[in-house]
């Protein structure tokens, strides 16, 4: 169905893909994952033809229909086209059949050829389900929490997130031969994600989905991991991937250690030959010690050319099952991950937040009523609800109470009481506008000073390194230019500054890769303060645990 061979793809001085090969079979559902910044979205741009600057070939059979979504949705759109027009224009043969059905009746008369074409168009339009397209769209809009009124709005007027969902809906209606999806479940609520996963499992389309959403990866036929510029294929779903990856990585570590020992041995032999060469008193001709040295140096050069340390990562559960010797080797060679520093202080028992019989809404529109809970010590509270149900409104009300502010547009009743000892820190989905025009270095400094925490250059550079930024390259990059994954890591830096005793997390796993999600989960398990979190990642919710608060909008 699709065959890509990428000999090399570079971005500036950085090689993203080299010796990369990908096959996508008919009807296959493939999850595509890799560390942030490894080139996953770049590959999608190559497959869709958006980027043609590479050495290699991409083969797709003739007449194959390929449709794609992207994480970012920008560019010009015809403002006269409605969202409904935009979707129907993407449906195979819709425009052609619709043209026949709407224009032929006025002029076909008794022309038998046109009568047959008209009749065939009516039948094919029906067979493709296009008579029900608006009903189908309304159902999908409801599943993905989009207002049906948007169908009559100009597509150009939609937000980036709305455009992404509309593109996904268009793909689900069109059922192309190949669907290429980039992080489709970011910002979806649990109902939307269930609808997407149901479609993924049942669609006849071949699907390549970039995702670190473990709920999605659990429902694919195969996983391809982009690692060290190459594709590594694992048959089965996410659970199968974890098992196979542990075995494959253990074998790779053994091979790397063997190679390192061989390199050390050759270097010792070279030094030995170099030391013996001057004292050679044998027959005339080439000094055998020099010959030996040259031969060994040639062998060493060949080994070193193909001996860059691979990226080793094994999930924690599998790593805990390694034998002691391999576990020690893995800890020595494992890939660098984010390092989250948090308080290891003794857990406090005092209540830091109390919400009593709270009802909230905006502009005379109530969102929810009778909400009550308290948080103390190391309590965990998972806030569940559909997008738009009021979860973020509740968070904003808590923040306002913590800042001793009273929002002017808020309606409702009840009490939100914050302890005088409350030190609250928020992880939110969007970076604050005050940071966007700053360099990364200046943004981190601002975060510390905003929380009245002492900071210097050494601390800032330490944080950059701990959160996988390059202190030399990234310090001057504007925050607005950071990738989604980089912005997420900046949010993590902000989260833990100032020794907070209450964390509020809004979809913290969006944009993080799997090793970073695992490190975040481990850090939150160690965290001795209280946590209130919003997530539609069921794996994350199981790992963090706690009570559940359901918000019904």
Buried (B, 14 or more C-beta within 10 A) or exposed (E): BBBBBBEBBBEEEEEBBBEBBBBBEEEBBBBBBBBBBBBBBBBBBBBBEEBEEBEBEBEBEEEEBBBBBBBEBEEEBEEEEBBBBBBBEBBBEBEEBBEBBEEBEEEBEEEEEBEEBBEEBBEBBEEBEBEEBBEBBEBBBBBBBBEEEBBEBBBBEBEEEBBBBBBBBBBBBBBBBBBBBBBBBBBBBBBBBBBBBEBBEEBEBBBBBBBBBBBBBBBBBBBBBBBBBBBBBBEBBBEBBBBBBBEBBBEBBEEBEEBBEBBEEBEEBBEBBBEBBEEEEEEEEEBBBBEBBEEBBEBBEEEEEEBEEBBBBBBEEBBEEBEEEBBEBBEEBBBEBBEBEBBEEEBBEEBBBBBEEBBBBBEEEEBBBEBEBBBBBBBBBBBBBBBEBBBBBBBBBBBBBBEEEEBEEBBBEBEBEBBEEBBBBBBBBEBBEEBBEBBBBBBBBBBBEBBEEEBEEEBBBBBBEBBBBEBEEBBEBBBEEBBBBBBBBBBBBBBBBBEBBBBBBBBBBBBBBBBBBBBBBBBBEEBBBBBBBBBBBBBBBEBBEBEEBEBEB
